Amino acid sequence: MKQLSLVLSVIATLLSGFLLVKQYSNTPKTETPAVIKTGSAAPSGQEFRMAYFDIDSLQNKYQFFKDALAQLKVKEEAMNNELSSLERSYQKKISEWQQKGSTMSQSEADAVQREYAQMQQNYQQRRLTLEQQLETLKMDYKKNIKNKIEVYLKDFNKDNKYAYIMSYEPELMFYKDTAYNITNQLIEGLNAAYQKKEK
């Protein structure tokens, strides 16, 4: 009796499974649309695609980037020149004090100590201010470059051909299909837009 109920259970389970498979195989298939960055559905039949650009090539060939680096270099040299000039003037002052050394009174020596401490403090403050200005300038250039790339890519991808466009960096990606490399198109477009603004 137990065997009969077991056999009937197995048959019922198999029959249920068969009916489920038959039911789902008869229902028409609906395609799940790929979702792109904007949150809207991709057009019917469109594949989910990602493009990339090589960040190193962009840095080497994008004229605005090269100009920005050149301007940063000029600012950095100006900062170093100013600090070197301060150091030379302080060194000259120290040499004068050393020459007077033994002839100074105690009150003069105390005044020299205070002035020397003030000179060091002024130098450190000036160096910190210049470094912060340079860092702010670097951040502004980075932000500006990022904005230019984003604006260009928005126009470049107005047909929603790609769901995502990423920058390729060797440490972050392990494989890339060169069919989706848009680096040259991006560089050409950005340089053309930059030259137009320069005129």
C-alpha positions as MATLAB code, in Angstrom:
seq = 'MKQLSLVLSVIATLLSGFLLVKQYSNTPKTETPAVIKTGSAAPSGQEFRMAYFDIDSLQNKYQFFKDALAQLKVKEEAMNNELSSLERSYQKKISEWQQKGSTMSQSEADAVQREYAQMQQNYQQRRLTLEQQLETLKMDYKKNIKNKIEVYLKDFNKDNKYAYIMSYEPELMFYKDTAYNITNQLIEGLNAAYQKKEK';
ca = [
       0.000    0.000    0.000;
       2.810    2.363    0.857;
       4.475    1.650   -2.466;
       1.285    2.438   -4.365;
       0.909    5.830   -2.701;
       4.582    6.591   -3.428;
       4.159    5.661   -7.106;
       1.017    7.814   -7.343;
       2.876   10.786   -5.747;
       5.715   10.465   -8.234;
       3.269   10.255  -11.170;
       1.355   13.312   -9.901;
       4.594   15.295   -9.529;
       5.774   14.341  -13.038;
       2.375   15.190  -14.497;
       2.388   18.622  -12.780;
       5.877   19.333  -14.085;
       4.880   18.305  -17.624;
       1.811   20.561  -17.551;
       3.852   23.534  -16.268;
       6.463   23.118  -19.011;
       3.747   22.799  -21.653;
       1.929   25.885  -20.315;
       5.044   28.100  -20.387;
       6.242   26.859  -23.759;
       2.917   27.932  -25.327;
       2.965   31.500  -23.965;
       4.451   34.062  -26.376;
       7.941   35.242  -25.431;
       8.362   38.872  -24.488;
      11.726   40.551  -24.739;
      12.987   42.366  -21.704;
      14.331   45.668  -22.976;
      17.858   46.679  -22.023;
      17.879   49.636  -19.670;
      20.194   52.476  -20.539;
      21.667   55.116  -18.252;
      18.743   57.524  -18.545;
      16.372   54.851  -17.229;
      14.349   54.653  -20.459;
      13.974   51.416  -22.396;
      16.280   50.778  -25.352;
      14.600   50.566  -28.762;
      13.334   47.079  -29.670;
      16.085   44.782  -30.923;
      18.912   47.061  -29.737;
      21.798   45.396  -27.937;
      23.216   46.623  -24.665;
      26.497   48.267  -25.661;
      29.297   49.929  -23.772;
      32.028   52.030  -25.370;
      35.304   53.157  -23.894;
      38.086   55.647  -24.477;
      41.740   55.360  -23.531;
      42.504   57.988  -20.884;
      46.270   57.964  -21.611;
      45.748   58.660  -25.319;
      43.291   61.412  -24.453;
      45.835   63.082  -22.150;
      48.540   62.870  -24.835;
      46.452   64.136  -27.760;
      43.746   66.438  -26.389;
      45.054   69.981  -26.956;
      43.157   71.565  -24.066;
      44.685   69.011  -21.706;
      48.189   69.751  -23.051;
      47.614   73.513  -22.736;
      46.324   73.074  -19.188;
      49.445   71.082  -18.249;
      51.677   73.762  -19.782;
      49.894   76.490  -17.792;
      50.214   74.451  -14.599;
      53.925   74.029  -15.263;
      54.318   77.823  -15.676;
      52.461   78.386  -12.374;
      54.586   75.781  -10.613;
      57.798   77.375  -11.898;
      56.589   80.816  -10.759;
      55.840   79.363   -7.305;
      59.285   77.749   -7.082;
      60.960   80.987   -8.240;
      59.117   83.015   -5.605;
      60.075   80.577   -2.851;
      63.704   80.499   -4.046;
      63.778   84.306   -4.014;
      62.452   84.324   -0.437;
      65.073   81.763    0.591;
      67.872   83.871   -0.951;
      66.715   87.028    0.829;
      66.492   85.148    4.133;
      69.917   83.593    3.583;
      71.380   87.046    2.939;
      69.860   88.294    6.206;
      71.242   85.299    8.125;
      74.721   85.929    6.669;
      74.547   89.548    7.906;
      73.608   88.344   11.383;
      76.444   85.830   11.382;
      78.954   88.571   10.499;
      77.729   90.695   13.414;
      77.545   87.606   15.662;
      80.081   88.369   18.412;
      79.402   92.126   18.446;
      75.669   91.768   19.157;
      74.261   92.637   22.532;
      71.911   90.221   24.289;
      68.856   92.310   23.348;
      69.988   92.404   19.667;
      70.510   88.627   19.717;
      67.011   88.145   21.152;
      65.558   90.419   18.453;
      67.412   88.415   15.771;
      65.994   85.165   17.203;
      62.466   86.569   17.066;
      62.948   87.880   13.514;
      64.399   84.540   12.400;
      61.399   82.661   13.849;
      59.049   85.125   12.078;
      60.930   84.627    8.791;
      60.515   80.853    9.045;
      56.820   81.212    9.811;
      56.297   83.632    6.879;
      58.116   81.261    4.533;
      56.046   78.242    5.605;
      52.764   80.201    5.299;
      53.677   81.526    1.850;
      54.721   78.050    0.649;
      51.463   76.550    1.950;
      49.378   79.305    0.288;
      51.136   78.828   -3.076;
      50.786   75.036   -2.922;
      47.065   75.343   -2.120;
      46.591   77.762   -5.037;
      48.362   75.320   -7.361;
      46.277   72.382   -6.077;
      43.050   74.381   -6.545;
      44.116   75.219  -10.095;
      44.808   71.534  -10.814;
      41.372   70.568   -9.479;
      39.723   73.299  -11.601;
      41.468   72.037  -14.739;
      40.458   68.424  -13.980;
      36.858   69.468  -13.411;
      36.864   71.551  -16.602;
      38.291   68.669  -18.656;
      35.755   66.226  -17.169;
      32.907   68.638  -18.001;
      34.130   69.057  -21.583;
      34.283   65.277  -22.040;
      30.806   64.783  -20.547;
      29.251   67.515  -22.719;
      30.875   66.103  -25.861;
      29.863   62.505  -25.059;
      26.259   63.548  -24.408;
      26.113   64.941  -27.948;
      28.170   62.049  -29.384;
      25.712   59.514  -27.921;
      22.476   61.420  -28.639;
      21.205   58.414  -30.623;
      21.575   56.241  -27.467;
      23.869   53.850  -29.314;
      25.738   53.128  -26.084;
      24.306   52.491  -22.627;
      27.609   53.489  -20.958;
      30.823   55.136  -22.086;
      33.749   54.577  -19.753;
      37.373   55.606  -19.553;
      39.818   52.734  -19.912;
      42.445   52.464  -17.206;
      44.565   49.281  -17.039;
      44.155   48.851  -13.269;
      40.352   48.928  -13.495;
      39.548   46.904  -16.631;
      40.956   43.546  -17.584;
      39.518   43.140  -21.086;
      38.464   45.500  -23.850;
      36.995   44.852  -27.295;
      38.602   47.381  -29.646;
      35.414   47.452  -31.739;
      33.964   49.737  -29.049;
      37.016   51.996  -28.710;
      35.877   55.582  -29.401;
      39.146   57.267  -28.306;
      40.058   58.720  -31.719;
      36.536   60.030  -32.340;
      36.511   61.601  -28.880;
      39.919   63.259  -29.352;
      38.966   64.602  -32.800;
      35.658   65.978  -31.524;
      37.137   67.567  -28.390;
      40.022   69.145  -30.312;
      37.653   70.514  -32.957;
      35.437   72.057  -30.243;
      38.502   73.518  -28.470;
      39.927   75.040  -31.669;
      36.541   76.583  -32.446;
      36.519   78.318  -29.042;
      40.111   79.534  -29.470;
      39.262   81.401  -32.710;
];
